[in-house]
């Protein structure tokens, strides 16, 4: 999204497989940073009972069966 008048969205239906090896996760994050630096995943924060953030990142490989999307008309 560039602004409220210039955006794109996509919907992907299919199977997802969690990347479990450190090598796969590093490769995925490297690809994301190189192809679209603004889309680097955020760190999810979930408060625990001791009021400390629990930071967890998960990466998935998508096997799309169907994709669709929309965008603004320029």
PyMOL commands that set and color helices and strands:
alter all, ss='L'
color gray80, all
select helices_A, chain A and resi 22-35+37-39
alter helices_A, ss='H'
color red, helices_A
select strands_A, chain A and resi 8-18+44-47+53-56+60-71
alter strands_A, ss='S'
color yellow, strands_A
deselect
rebuild
show_as cartoon
